[in-house]
Amino acid sequence: MLSSFRCAVVTGGNKGIGHERCRQLASNGILVILTARDKKKGISAVENLKESGLSDVLFHQLDVKGPIRVLFHWQTSLKPDLENWTSW
């Protein structure tokens, strides 16, 4: 049986188009993981969304400058978390 749980990961979610996309997704009941290189800016963006009534937004610090960096990040931090998510 498939779950109706929906989650989106948005890179560059602390400003501009990425931030607006986070707002749109969260407004539609989707859990949003807002990512940004700068931790302070990312947390501030999440707080801004929560102040406007959007509670299903989380922050994860992420730098996606190139494919090797993304692969390294996947292997060292995201993969274990994603394995845990599959048990929901």
N, C-alpha and C positions, 0 to 999 in steps of 0.2 A: 504494500500500500504506500503510495507516495504522500509525503507530507505537504501541507500547504504553506510551510514556512518559507519565507522569501528573504534573501539577504543580498546586499550589493556592496561591493568594495569600490570606492571612488578614489582614484589617485588625484592629488592636487586639490583636495576638497576644502582647503582653507581659504580660498578666494576665487573670484571670477566665476567662470563657467562651471568648474568643479563644485564650488560651494552651492551654486544654484541647483545643480543636479542633485546634490545631497538633499537640499530642501524639497525638491520635487518628489524624489523617491520616498523620503520619510513621510511626506504628506499623504502618500498612497499606501501607508502601512507596511513599508518595507524596512527591515532593519538595515541601517546604513553603517558601514565601517568607513569612516572618513580617514584618509591617509594624507600625510604631508611630511616633508623633510624636517621642517622646523616644529619641534614639540610644542613650544609656547603658542605659536600661531595656530597649530592644529587644535590644541585644547581650547583656545579662545574661540575658534570657529564652532566647535561642538557646543560650548557654552552659549554662544549666540543663537544657535538653532534650538537649543533647549529652552532658552528664554522666550522664544517665539512659539512655544508649545509643542515642539517636536522632541519627544523623549527617547525614541528608538535610534539614537545616534551614538556611536562609539568612536574613539580615536585610536589609531595605531600609527606610530612613527614609521615611515617608509621612504626610502630614497630609491627612485627608479631611473637613474641616469643611463643605464644600459642593461642589455640582457644578461650579462654575466653577474651584475650586482643583484638583479631580480632572482636569478637562479640561486645564488649564494644565500640570499635572504630566505628564500623558500626552504632550502635545505636546513638552515640553522634555526629558523623560528616559526615559520608559518605551517610547515608540514605537520608537526606534532599537534598543533591546534586544530587543523583541519581534520585530522584523524579523529579527534575527540568530537568534533561537530557531527560526524557521520553517525554517532550513536544516539542523536536526538530523536 
